[in-house]
Amino acid sequence: MSLIYIPHPLYKVFAPRKDGVYIVKKQGRAVYVGVAHAQKTGKNLKQAVKALFKAGNKVDEHFFEMRDIMAVKFFKEDNYEKALKMQKEFIVKYKTDKRYNAPKKDEQK
């Protein structure tokens, strides 16, 4: 497991094209933990973060509006089950907002 921490706006450019877990932080506090796995979710880390921070995303307009004070941490993990386990551990550890981290269909499989 490797860690990469990238502040805005560089996370869109330097995000890895790998599978894994990402943590979105707003002013130092984790607000969202997501999983990106190309075969299971259809997106790698770079694609998932770009989709999250574009206007009209399905998670919340809040991420687009506050993107200037956000940063993203990336954890590369090729195994999807391990990535889901990491996501759950990070949600508990960081006590992220439940309205952002509600389980999605592709994450429940």
C-alpha positions as CSV (number, residue, x, y, z in Angstrom):
1,M,0.0,0.0,0.0
2,S,1.5,3.3,-1.0
3,L,0.3,6.8,0.0
4,I,0.2,9.9,-2.2
5,Y,-1.1,13.2,-0.8
6,I,-1.9,15.9,-3.4
7,P,-3.5,19.3,-2.8
8,H,-5.8,21.1,-5.2
9,P,-5.5,21.7,-8.2
10,L,-2.7,19.2,-8.7
11,Y,-4.7,16.1,-7.7
12,K,-6.5,16.1,-11.1
13,V,-3.1,16.1,-12.9
14,F,-1.0,13.9,-10.7
15,A,-3.6,11.4,-9.5
16,P,-2.4,7.8,-10.2
17,R,-4.1,5.8,-12.9
18,K,-4.3,2.8,-10.5
19,D,-6.9,1.1,-8.4
20,G,-7.3,1.9,-4.7
21,V,-8.9,4.1,-2.1
22,Y,-9.0,7.9,-1.9
23,I,-9.7,10.2,1.0
24,V,-11.0,13.8,0.3
25,K,-10.0,16.3,3.0
26,K,-11.5,19.7,3.5
27,Q,-9.2,22.0,5.5
28,G,-7.5,19.0,7.0
29,R,-10.6,17.0,8.0
30,A,-11.6,13.9,6.0
31,V,-15.1,14.3,4.5
32,Y,-15.2,11.4,2.0
33,V,-13.6,8.1,1.4
34,G,-14.1,6.4,-2.0
35,V,-13.0,3.3,-3.8
36,A,-11.8,3.2,-7.4
37,H,-11.3,-0.1,-9.1
38,A,-11.3,-0.1,-12.9
39,Q,-13.0,-3.6,-13.3
40,K,-15.5,-3.2,-10.5
41,T,-16.4,0.5,-10.4
42,G,-15.4,1.4,-14.0
43,K,-13.0,4.1,-12.9
44,N,-9.4,4.3,-11.7
45,L,-8.3,6.8,-9.0
46,K,-7.7,9.6,-11.5
47,Q,-11.1,9.2,-13.2
48,A,-12.9,8.9,-9.9
49,V,-11.4,12.1,-8.5
50,K,-12.1,14.0,-11.7
51,A,-15.7,12.9,-11.7
52,L,-16.1,13.8,-8.0
53,F,-14.9,17.4,-8.5
54,K,-16.7,18.3,-11.7
55,A,-19.8,20.4,-11.8
56,G,-23.0,18.4,-11.5
57,N,-21.5,15.4,-9.8
58,K,-23.9,13.0,-8.1
59,V,-22.3,13.0,-4.6
60,D,-22.8,16.7,-3.8
61,E,-22.3,20.1,-5.4
62,H,-20.5,21.0,-2.2
63,F,-17.3,19.2,-3.5
64,F,-17.3,21.3,-6.7
65,E,-17.9,24.6,-4.9
66,M,-15.3,23.9,-2.2
67,R,-12.6,22.3,-4.5
68,D,-10.1,25.1,-3.8
69,I,-9.7,24.1,-0.2
70,M,-9.8,20.4,-0.7
71,A,-6.9,17.9,-0.9
72,V,-6.9,14.2,-1.7
73,K,-4.9,11.2,-0.3
74,F,-4.5,8.2,-2.5
75,F,-3.8,4.6,-1.4
76,K,-3.0,2.2,-4.2
77,E,-4.6,-1.2,-3.7
78,D,-5.1,-3.7,-6.6
79,N,-7.3,-6.1,-4.6
80,Y,-10.9,-4.8,-4.6
81,E,-12.0,-6.6,-1.4
82,K,-9.0,-5.2,0.5
83,A,-9.8,-1.7,-0.9
84,L,-13.4,-2.0,0.4
85,K,-12.1,-3.1,3.8
86,M,-9.7,-0.1,3.8
87,Q,-12.5,2.2,2.9
88,K,-14.7,0.9,5.8
89,E,-11.7,1.3,8.2
90,F,-11.0,4.9,7.1
91,I,-14.7,5.8,7.4
92,V,-14.7,4.6,11.0
93,K,-11.2,6.1,11.7
94,Y,-12.0,9.6,10.3
95,K,-15.7,9.6,11.2
96,T,-16.7,11.0,7.8
97,D,-20.0,12.5,7.0
98,K,-22.6,9.7,6.5
99,R,-24.5,11.6,3.8
100,Y,-21.3,11.4,1.6
101,N,-20.3,7.9,2.5
102,A,-23.6,6.1,2.1
103,P,-22.9,2.6,0.5
104,K,-23.3,2.6,-3.3
105,K,-24.6,-0.3,-5.4
106,D,-21.1,-1.1,-6.8
107,E,-19.5,-1.0,-3.3
108,Q,-22.0,-3.5,-1.8
109,K,-21.1,-6.4,-4.1
